[in-house]
Amino acid sequence: MLTTLKNAFKIKEIRSKILFTLAMLVVIRLGSQLPVPGVDRTYFSTWFEQQTGDAFSFFNAITGGSFLNMSILALNISPYITSSIIMQLLTIAIPKLEEMQRDGEDGRKKIASITRYVTVVLAVVNAAAMSIGFGRQGLLVNYNALNVITCIAALTAGSAFMMWVGERITEKGIGNGISIVLVINIVSRLPQDLANLFDQFVFGKAPATAVLAACVIIAVIILMVVLVIVLNAGVRKIPVQYAKKVQGRKMVGGQTSNIPLKVNTSGVIPVIFASSIMQTPIIICSFLGYQGTGFWGEVLKYLNQNYWCSRTQPIYTIGMLVYILLVIFFAYFYTSITFNPLMVADNMKRQGGFIPGIRPGKPTSDYLTRVLNYLIFIGAVGLVVIAILPFIFSGLFGAHISFGGTSLIIIVSVILETMKQVESQMLVRNYKGFLND
């Protein structure tokens, strides 16, 4: 990886893209420190520390601490991510959007434009909920209509700016801009989280205990990173043979190809969906000022990740079992709407392709479905293991961190994909140089 970056900086075009990306990331980190006008940041920090739930921890992580600082970038790219997921699901459900997607570059531009509008709408809704909900509890120094409108405008503008920065990075920088922004936000919180872990388990302990704790922390982090890399790299290649046929006076076809089916076909989406469903009631109760008492308070504890795997109250771990089932369900659901075995089989049949030993048409579709189901289950189990490890250590040892399996999956996936793009651009550059010579 270091060799790739070193070689990339030797090429002016790629070096300019990398420097542009770094410049945009610096702008983002500066923006995360600019407060929203009229906000009492001390009150918000105190409120955040008093929360018993973990509902806002991941949100604060993916905003790079902007949410905790209540800066103008507090919403960050969350509305854009939500908008993209919504549009992806609607593309499957609405024929008009599906037709746009098939129209090539023009269709994708129209969908991207709609996604931007949906992002702004979601940003306004989220900003209004935060400004009114938190404002009534003391977030705003003076709770009045003008300050609420100012807060909504600042948060919405910050989210739209983040969307613009992400698109500029995609256009003029390296990698997918939105993914790069998301990763830099998460990474910015890692030093503080690691420092907290070492303060809690290493510093001030007996030498033998400190060494053992440090080794365990490092080993667990390395293990999770390796699991994420293996999970993302896992691919099942389905061989495809194309029959020979005569076109004019030439014999064409006869080549062999393959259909690469990823083990983790749905990426990190199942974990995000499952976490959202589990944490939404806690977030709503926080907005309403509900303290979680009585029957519904007990229900919220089952949904609260901080109570899972507790040695004193193991009954609340039932919530983690529900979380695991949701991850597996969404892994199958999301893959089913993004990959259509019947369509793949029909396209292969029209092009004269077939899987050796499998008849074209429905038998091919059934075979792909069967293989895909096995892969989805393996990928879902891998996601579950990576996602629940932080919960287990948090419950058993009290190791509370803002990042977890979801964050590591995002970081590793984006870094690997970005490095692939750098290598491909270097390869294209070398080809051009060879042709010019």
C-alpha positions in Angstrom: 0.0 0.0 0.0 2.8 2.4 0.9 4.6 1.5 -2.3 1.5 2.3 -4.3 1.1 5.7 -2.7 4.8 6.5 -3.2 4.5 5.6 -6.9 1.2 7.5 -7.2 2.8 10.8 -6.0 5.4 10.5 -8.8 2.5 11.0 -11.3 1.4 14.6 -11.5 -2.2 13.9 -12.4 -2.8 11.5 -9.6 -0.7 13.6 -7.1 -3.0 16.6 -7.9 -6.1 14.4 -7.2 -4.7 13.2 -3.9 -3.7 16.7 -2.8 -7.2 18.0 -3.7 -8.8 15.2 -1.7 -6.6 16.0 1.3 -7.4 19.8 1.0 -11.2 19.0 1.1 -10.7 16.8 4.1 -9.0 19.7 5.9 -11.9 21.9 5.1 -14.3 19.3 6.5 -12.4 19.1 9.8 -12.3 22.9 10.1 -16.0 23.0 9.5 -16.7 20.5 12.2 -15.4 23.1 14.7 -17.7 25.9 13.6 -20.7 26.2 16.1 -24.3 26.7 15.0 -25.3 30.3 16.0 -27.3 30.5 19.2 -26.4 27.0 20.5 -25.2 26.3 24.1 -22.5 23.8 23.3 -21.7 23.2 27.0 -25.3 22.1 27.6 -25.3 19.8 24.7 -22.0 18.1 25.8 -23.5 17.6 29.3 -26.7 16.2 27.8 -24.7 13.8 25.6 -22.7 12.5 28.6 -25.8 11.8 30.6 -27.4 9.6 28.0 -27.5 5.9 29.0 -28.2 4.7 25.5 -25.8 4.2 22.7 -28.2 5.5 20.1 -26.2 8.6 19.3 -22.6 7.2 19.6 -22.4 5.8 16.1 -24.1 8.9 14.6 -21.5 11.0 16.4 -18.7 8.8 15.0 -19.8 9.1 11.4 -20.1 12.8 11.8 -16.5 13.0 13.1 -17.6 14.6 16.4 -19.5 17.3 14.6 -22.7 16.2 16.3 -21.2 16.4 19.8 -19.8 19.8 19.0 -23.1 20.9 17.5 -21.2 22.5 14.6 -22.8 23.5 11.3 -21.8 20.1 10.0 -23.6 18.2 12.7 -25.9 16.4 10.2 -22.9 15.8 8.0 -23.6 13.3 5.1 -26.2 11.3 7.0 -29.1 12.7 5.0 -27.3 12.0 1.8 -26.6 8.4 2.8 -30.3 7.9 3.8 -31.4 9.5 0.6 -29.2 7.2 -1.5 -30.5 4.1 0.2 -34.1 5.3 -0.2 -33.5 6.0 -3.9 -31.8 2.6 -4.4 -34.9 0.8 -2.9 -37.3 3.0 -4.9 -35.5 2.2 -8.1 -36.5 -1.5 -7.6 -40.1 -0.6 -6.7 -40.9 2.2 -9.2 -40.7 1.2 -12.9 -40.0 4.8 -14.0 -36.9 5.1 -11.8 -35.8 1.6 -13.0 -36.1 2.8 -16.6 -34.0 5.9 -15.7 -31.3 3.7 -14.3 -31.2 1.7 -17.6 -30.9 4.8 -19.7 -27.2 5.0 -19.1 -25.4 8.2 -18.1 -28.4 10.5 -18.7 -30.6 8.4 -16.5 -28.1 8.2 -13.7 -27.7 12.0 -13.8 -31.4 12.3 -13.3 -31.5 9.9 -10.4 -28.5 11.8 -8.9 -30.4 15.0 -9.2 -33.5 13.6 -7.5 -31.2 12.2 -4.7 -29.9 15.7 -4.1 -33.4 17.1 -3.7 -34.4 14.2 -1.3 -31.2 14.9 0.7 -32.1 18.5 1.2 -35.7 17.6 2.3 -34.3 15.0 4.8 -31.8 17.5 6.0 -34.6 20.1 6.7 -36.6 17.5 8.5 -33.7 16.3 10.7 -32.6 19.9 11.4 -36.1 20.8 12.4 -36.4 17.8 14.7 -33.1 18.6 16.4 -33.7 22.4 16.6 -37.2 22.0 18.1 -36.7 18.8 20.1 -33.3 19.8 21.7 -34.1 23.5 21.6 -36.9 23.0 24.1 -34.6 21.2 26.5 -32.0 24.0 26.5 -29.9 23.5 23.4 -30.7 27.0 22.2 -29.6 29.8 24.5 -32.9 31.7 23.6 -35.6 29.4 22.4 -37.6 31.5 19.9 -38.7 31.2 16.3 -35.8 33.2 14.9 -33.1 31.0 16.6 -34.9 27.8 15.6 -35.1 29.0 11.9 -31.4 30.0 12.1 -30.4 26.6 13.5 -32.4 24.8 10.9 -30.9 26.8 8.1 -27.3 26.3 9.4 -27.7 22.6 9.8 -29.3 22.2 6.4 -26.7 24.3 4.7 -24.0 22.3 6.4 -25.4 19.0 5.1 -25.8 20.4 1.6 -22.2 21.6 1.7 -21.0 18.1 2.8 -22.9 16.6 -0.2 -21.2 19.1 -2.5 -17.8 18.4 -1.1 -18.3 14.7 -1.5 -19.3 15.1 -5.2 -16.3 17.4 -5.8 -14.0 14.7 -4.4 -15.5 12.1 -6.7 -15.1 14.4 -9.7 -11.7 15.9 -9.0 -10.2 13.7 -6.3 -9.5 10.1 -5.5 -12.2 7.5 -4.8 -15.9 7.9 -4.0 -16.2 11.3 -2.3 -19.1 10.4 0.1 -17.3 7.2 1.2 -14.0 9.2 1.7 -15.8 11.8 3.8 -17.5 9.1 5.9 -14.1 7.4 6.6 -12.3 10.5 7.6 -15.1 11.3 10.0 -14.8 7.9 11.6 -11.0 7.9 11.7 -10.9 11.3 13.4 -12.6 9.7 16.4 -10.3 6.6 16.6 -7.3 8.3 18.5 -9.6 9.4 21.3 -11.3 6.0 21.5 -8.0 4.2 21.7 -6.7 6.6 24.3 -9.8 5.9 26.4 -9.3 2.2 26.1 -5.7 2.4 27.2 -6.6 4.8 30.0 -9.2 2.4 31.2 -7.3 -0.9 31.0 -3.6 -0.2 30.6 -2.3 3.0 32.3 -2.1 2.9 36.1 -2.4 -0.9 36.2 0.2 -3.5 37.4 2.9 -4.1 34.7 1.7 -7.7 34.0 -1.9 -6.6 33.8 -1.1 -3.6 31.6 0.9 -5.7 29.1 -1.8 -8.4 29.0 -4.6 -5.8 28.5 -2.6 -4.0 25.7 -1.9 -7.3 23.9 -5.6 -8.2 24.1 -6.7 -4.8 22.8 -4.3 -4.9 19.9 -5.1 -8.6 19.1 -8.8 -7.9 19.0 -8.4 -4.9 16.7 -6.1 -6.9 14.3 -8.5 -9.9 14.4 -11.5 -7.7 13.5 -9.6 -5.9 10.7 -8.5 -9.3 9.2 -12.1 -10.6 9.4 -13.3 -7.5 7.6 -10.7 -7.9 4.8 -11.4 -11.6 4.4 -15.2 -10.9 4.3 -14.8 -8.2 1.7 -12.4 -10.2 -0.4 -14.4 -13.4 -0.5 -15.8 -14.1 -4.0 -17.4 -17.2 -5.5 -16.8 -17.2 -9.3 -19.4 -19.0 -11.3 -17.9 -20.3 -14.6 -19.8 -19.3 -17.8 -19.1 -20.9 -21.2 -20.3 -19.1 -24.4 -21.2 -21.3 -27.3 -19.6 -20.9 -30.7 -21.8 -19.5 -33.4 -21.3 -18.3 -37.0 -21.6 -14.6 -37.8 -21.1 -14.0 -41.5 -18.0 -15.9 -42.4 -16.5 -15.9 -39.0 -16.9 -18.2 -36.0 -17.3 -16.2 -32.8 -17.9 -17.2 -29.2 -16.4 -20.1 -27.4 -14.7 -18.1 -24.7 -15.0 -18.7 -21.0 -16.0 -16.1 -18.4 -17.3 -16.1 -14.9 -19.9 -14.4 -12.7 -18.2 -13.1 -9.5 -20.6 -13.4 -6.5 -19.3 -11.6 -3.4 -19.6 -13.4 -0.1 -20.6 -10.1 1.5 -23.1 -9.2 -1.2 -24.9 -6.5 0.8 -21.9 -4.8 2.4 -22.6 -2.9 5.6 -26.2 -2.2 4.8 -27.8 -5.0 6.9 -25.9 -3.8 10.0 -27.0 -0.2 9.5 -30.6 -1.2 8.9 -30.7 -3.4 12.0 -29.0 -0.8 14.2 -31.4 1.9 12.9 -34.5 -0.2 13.8 -33.2 -1.1 17.2 -32.1 2.5 18.1 -35.0 4.5 16.6 -37.3 4.1 19.7 -34.4 5.2 22.0 -33.8 8.3 19.8 -37.4 9.2 19.7 -37.7 8.9 23.5 -34.6 11.1 23.9 -36.1 13.8 21.7 -39.3 13.7 23.8 -37.4 13.8 27.0 -38.7 10.4 28.2 -36.5 9.0 31.0 -37.2 5.3 30.3 -39.2 4.3 33.4 -41.9 1.7 33.9 -42.8 -1.0 31.3 -41.5 0.9 28.3 -38.3 1.7 30.1 -37.7 -2.1 30.4 -38.4 -2.5 26.7 -35.9 0.2 25.8 -33.2 -1.6 27.9 -33.6 -4.6 25.6 -33.0 -2.4 22.6 -30.1 -0.6 24.3 -26.7 -1.9 23.2 -25.1 -0.9 26.5 -27.2 -3.5 28.4 -26.3 -6.4 26.1 -23.9 -9.2 27.5 -24.1 -7.6 30.9 -22.8 -10.0 33.6 -25.3 -8.6 36.2 -28.4 -8.5 33.9 -27.9 -11.1 31.2 -31.7 -11.1 30.4 -31.2 -7.9 28.3 -29.0 -9.9 25.9 -32.2 -11.1 24.2 -32.1 -7.7 22.4 -28.8 -8.7 20.8 -30.4 -12.0 19.6 -33.1 -9.9 17.9 -30.4 -7.7 16.4 -28.6 -10.8 15.0 -31.9 -12.0 13.4 -32.4 -8.5 11.9 -28.9 -8.5 10.4 -29.5 -11.9 8.7 -32.9 -10.9 7.5 -31.7 -7.6 5.9 -28.8 -9.4 4.3 -31.2 -11.6 2.4 -33.7 -8.8 1.8 -31.2 -6.3 0.4 -29.5 -8.9 -1.8 -32.9 -10.0 -3.2 -33.7 -6.5 -4.4 -30.3 -5.7 -5.8 -29.4 -9.0 -7.5 -31.9 -10.8 -9.8 -30.8 -14.4 -10.7 -33.7 -14.7 -13.2 -32.5 -11.6 -15.1 -28.9 -12.8 -15.1 -30.0 -16.2 -16.4 -32.1 -14.6 -19.2 -29.2 -12.3 -20.2 -26.8 -15.3 -20.3 -29.3 -17.3 -22.4 -29.7 -14.5 -25.0 -25.9 -14.2 -25.3 -25.5 -17.9 -25.8 -23.9 -18.4 -22.4 -24.4 -21.3 -20.0 -23.0 -22.6 -16.8 -21.2 -26.0 -17.4 -23.5 -28.8 -16.2 -26.5 -26.5 -15.8 -29.2 -26.1 -18.5 -30.0 -22.5 -19.6 -33.1 -20.7 -18.4 -34.9 -21.6 -15.1 -32.4 -24.3 -14.0 -29.6 -21.7 -14.2 -31.7 -19.2 -12.2 -32.4 -21.9 -9.6 -28.7 -22.7 -9.4 -27.7 -19.1 -9.0 -30.4 -18.6 -6.3 -29.2 -21.7 -4.4 -25.5 -20.6 -4.5 -26.5 -17.0 -3.6 -28.4 -18.2 -0.6 -25.4 -20.0 0.8 -23.2 -17.0 0.2 -25.6 -14.6 1.8 -25.8 -16.8 4.9 -22.0 -17.0 5.2 -21.7 -13.2 4.6 -24.4 -12.5 7.2 -22.7 -14.7 9.8 -19.4 -12.8 9.1 -21.2 -9.5 9.6 -22.8 -10.7 12.8 -19.4 -11.8 14.3 -17.8 -8.5 13.4 -20.8 -6.4 14.6 -21.3 -8.1 18.0 -17.7 -8.5 19.1 -17.6 -4.8 20.4 -20.9 -5.4 22.2 -19.5 -8.5 24.0 -16.4 -6.7 25.1 -18.5 -3.7 26.1 -20.9 -5.7 28.2 -18.3 -8.0 29.8 -15.5 -5.5 30.4 -17.1 -2.1 30.1 -15.0 -1.2 27.0 -17.2 1.6 25.6 -16.1 3.0 22.3 -17.8 5.1 19.6 -16.6 2.9 16.8 -17.4 -0.8 16.3 -17.7 -3.5 13.7 -19.8 -1.3 11.5 -17.1 1.5 11.5 -14.3 -1.0 10.8 -16.2 -2.5 7.8 -16.7 1.0 6.4 -13.1 2.0 6.9 -11.5 -1.2 5.5 -13.9 -1.4 2.5 -13.4 2.2 1.5 -9.6 2.1 1.9 -9.3 -1.1 -0.2 -11.6 0.3 -2.9 -9.7 3.6 -3.0 -6.3 1.8 -3.3 -7.8 -0.2 -6.2 -8.8 3.0 -7.9 -5.3 4.5 -7.5 -3.7 1.3 -8.9 -6.1 1.3 -11.9 -5.4 4.9 -12.6 -1.7 4.2 -12.4 -2.1 1.3 -14.8 -4.1 3.4 -17.3 -1.4 6.1 -17.1 1.3 3.5 -17.8 -0.6 2.2 -20.8 -1.0 5.8 -22.1 2.7 6.4 -21.7 3.5 3.2 -23.5 1.3 4.1 -26.4 2.7 7.7 -26.6 6.2 6.2 -26.8 
